[in-house]
Amino acid sequence: MKYRRFGRLGWEVSEVGYGMWGVAGGDGGWSGADDETGMRALQLAVDLGCTFFDTAWAYGEGHSEELLGRLVKTNPDRRLRIATKVPPRDRAWPSTRESRLEDVFPAEHIVEYAEKSLANLGVDHVDLLQFHVWEDAWADDPRWQDAIAGLKRRGLVDGVGISVNRWEPTNVLRALATGLIDSVQVIYNIFDQNPEDELFPYCREHDIAVIARVPFDEGTLTGTLTKDTTWPEGDWRNTYFVPENLVPAVERADRVKADLPEDLPLPEAALRFILSEPTVSTVIPGMRGIRNVKANIATSDGAGLDADLLARMRAHRWDREPTWWSQ
């Protein structure tokens, strides 16, 4: 495992982290999760050098946090970095331009869910507390700023981050300019390259950590989905992969696959594309099984894509706008 500096917080974190939405299960999540398999996968990741774990209260209404708490307790000799998220009070993902701070992140709600997350995790502080949605119109509002300052004074939170809404990488720049935000979590993959335009240069200039999420485009960049793929009732992917998304995404993934050498699997290429970008502090693929952990962590060997292949992957950029199904 290779390690990278996590912005101005100065942590050294594994460049392949662990996205923990998929291990939680539950309504509105990913089907097929079970705790025994999830804990084995999490422990293997630790054994292979993974040190950054991204969870949220919304992942199983605290269950993912509970699993991470068990992992941390089982590995007292390892410095595992805990990142979690405060859910929007109105439970609306994503927020919209009409969303009001008092409906989404009132101060008392931020504090309440920070404390709930600490209880679920069984720890006395978290390394990184993130807002799970964001509107940059809130950037200068003292209500969220004061709530965060209070949590820091109490020693409950070390760093503060924002998880940016899907396909809105600039809807955070005003918040970053306040100097109060230490990290930004953004969708970045072979298709979604637009963070490179404005967000990444800003983060480099101001030493803000970047967490790259959705490296496989929710599954299409694994090469395993077809135009007819469906999921069990209650699985979130049924609401995201509506036909107007699934069909073009699979077609584009097939074109990416055709542009790769025969000995380079699409999921590996997807991760190596991201790891070729030095602005990224860590990438957080979701991993629910041993096979996934082994394959994903193996990409952290210091070998990104060569210049020619990287240029070919850049040609697959797909600029998308948020819509009713993008969540």
C-alpha positions, 0 to 999 in steps of 0.5 A: 500500500502507498500512502499520501498526505491528507492535505493540510491536516498532514495525515498520511493515509492509504491512497486506497481507502474503504467506502463503507456504504455497501457493507451496511445494507438496509433500506435505501442501501445496497442489497447483499450485505452481511456483517460477517462477510463485511467484517472479514473484508474490512479486517483484510483491508487493514491487514493489507495496509488500508488506513482510511475508512469513510462511513456515514450515519445514513449508511444503515442508520448508524450500522456502518458506523457500528461495524467500523467501531468494531474494526477500530476496537479490534485493531488498537495498534493501527492508526485507522482514520475515521471519516463519517458524515452528518445526514441532512435533516430533511433526508433529501439527497442531494440538496437543491438550490431551494434547500435552506440551511435551517432545514438541512443542517441546523446547528443543533442537528449537526451536534446531535448527529456528531454525538450519535456517530461517536456513540455508534463508533464507540470513540471519543472523537472522529478524525473527519466529520463531513456534511453529506450534502451541500449548497454553497449559498450556505458558505458564509452562514455562521450557524454551521460554522459555530456548530463545527467550532463548538464540536472542535472546542469539545475535542469531538472533531479534528477535521471538517469536510464536505461531500459534494453533490453528484456532478456539482464539483464547483458547488463547494468553492465558496465554502472552501474559501472560508478556510474552515473546510479541510477536505472535499469528497467528490465523484471522480472517475474515467467518466466524471473528470470535471473536478480537474477543471476548477476544484482540483486546482483550488485544492492544490493551491490551498492544500485541501485534501481530496477524497475521490468517491464512486470510482466505478460509476456505481458499477458500470466501470466494473464492466459487470452490468448489462442493459438488462441488469436489475437489483432486488426490491429496495436496492438503491441502484434500482432508483439510480440506474433507470433506463436513461442512465443504465443504457448509455452508461453500459454502452460507454463502459463497453467503449472504455473496455474496448480501449484497454489492453487485453491484460488490463481489467476495467476495474483496475484501469478505473482505479489506476486512472484515479491514482494517476492524479496526484491531487487525490489524497485517497480513493474510496471504492466500496468493497463488500468481499475478500475478492474486491479488497484484494483486487482494489488494494493491489492497484496501490503499487505506485504504477498509474496508467502510462501517458498514452493509455491515460490520454485514451481514458481522458477521451471517455470524459462524460460531462453530465448534469444533475437530474431527477434520478442522479441523487 
